[in-house]
Amino acid sequence: MVYHGHIENGTIILDNAPQLPDGAKVELRLIAPRAKEPSKKEPPWFKFIGAIKDMPPDASQRIDEVLYGHTSDHHFEQDGFQIRVM
């Protein structure tokens, strides 16, 4: 049988105290307190979010133009035709 209880001033107090005979052997098992809430540790790169303030809102879509001043599109002419490589 399992009985639940708590410690009060160094004495074990059983909840809903059963009538146990004198000399009854008992086993005491401590139950670890439950964690309040799992830690919500952020990834280390979170500290960089929003660090650069002067980027255009679509910078991630135009990264070559934003970083290097040109687009990733390449234009050239060959045999009178304009060719655009994206």
C-alpha positions, 0 to 999 in steps of 0.5 A: 500500500502507498500512503502520502504525507508530508514533513512538519517540524521534522515529523512525518505526517501521513495524509488520511492517517491509517491505523498502523499497528505498533512495530509495523515496518515502513519504507520512506521514499522521497519524491522530488518536487516537480519542476515549475516550468521547463527552461525556455532557453533561447538559441544563442543567435537570438541576440542578433535579431533586430541588431541591424536597423537599416536593412530593407524589409525584403533584404532576405529576398534581395541579399546580393543587392543588399550586401554587394550592391548588385542583383543575382540576375545576370544580363548579357547579349549574344547574337542580338538576343538579350539573355537574363540568367536568374 
